[in-house]
Structure formats: C-alpha cells, structure tokens
Amino acid sequence: MSNQIQTIIQVELEDRNRLTAFFRLIIVLPVAIYFSAFAIESIASDNWSYSLGGLIIVPTLLALVFRGIYPSYALPFNHALISLETRINAFVLLLTDDYPSIEENDIVKITFPEVGNGSQLSRVKPLFKWLLAIPLYLMGIIYLIYGFFLTAFAWFSILFSGKYPVWCADAMVGILAFFNRVYGYAFILVTDEYPSFSL
C-alpha cells in the first residue's frame, strides 16, 4: 500500500445538470469565499511562509525538525482543509453537481497515510522536500494545462449531451490526486515517500 495521500472522487457521468454546469464559476463563489478566509492572513501580510492556502506548514516543519513529532492539531486541520479544497475543485471541474459541503461527505474522500506522532518521519527531509519536489511542480504545470483542456471539453460535453466522458473523468481525478500527493509530501509533510508522477 502506498504511503501517500489517497484521493477518491465519485464522479457523476450521466444526467448532468446543464444549467449549473453553465454557471459553475458563479455558483461556487460562496464556498470559495469561505475557503479563501483561511488564507486571508497570508494574503494580507504578503508573506507565503506562514501559510499555503491556510495549511499549517511552518509549525509542522519546526516540530518535525526540532522535536521529531507531528503536531496533533495540525494533522486534522490540514486534512479538513485539503478535503474541502478537493470538494470545491471537484465541483468547479465539473466532476460532480453536488454543491461542495463544508463538512466531510461521501462524494470526495481523502485518506492520509498513518502519521501517528510523526516519529517515523525524517527529521532532516522536511528542510529540503520543497526543493526535491521541483520536478513535481514542473509536471504539475503540464497537468494544469492538460486539465484546463479536459475541463473545457467536459463542459461542452455536459452542455450538449448531459454526460461527462469517462476518460476525461479518470484524468481529472488523477490530476487532483497528483496535487494532493504533492501537498502531502512537500508542504504538510505527512510522508517521506516521493510522490508518483502518474495520474
């Protein structure tokens, strides 16, 4: 079993709501504003080192390096925030018509690897994981471009046929899973296993 963040999304393929698909970027605004509230401090201070989209990064890094433990408060918060972000992304990217809940649901399931108190994690790697992840960032740019075209294709497919293509759904879920694996490795530090480049 992989020691990475696992992402499972139940994609709606048939009988899609064409009206909500057409206005998706407007409909998502309330929950997007709610999500962005977690990152307001970092935007206002113009200093990314305190927050990456609201995730608890610096305290986690310091606790792992100096104490060899993973802070008990950081793991559930980061899990909840990544889950919320994935639910919002799944809605915006047309994978589901269900409005993103601010609480856990059965449509999007994010599973973190077993972290425990963090004693099995390296105390040195957190200092340079972000640097080791540079090839992942570059691949992520390619996946973002690919995902844009897939979403545009899926949008037209939903508007004209009411269906989301299976091959397109598989790729989009893979892209979201890829970014969650990168977050888990380079930023929230829940694993020392280098993420796979594959979708």
Secondary structure, 3 states (H helix, E strand, C coil): CCCCCEEEECCCCCCCCHHHHHCHHHHCHHHHHHHHHHHHHHHHHCCHHHCECCECCHHHHHHHHHHCCCCCCHHHHHHHHHHHHHHHHHHHCCCCCCCCCCCCCCCEEEECCCCCCCCCCCCCHHHCHHHHCHHHHHHHHHHHHHHHHHHHHHHHHHHHHCCCCHHHHHHHHHHHHHHHHHHHHHHCCCCCCCCCCCC
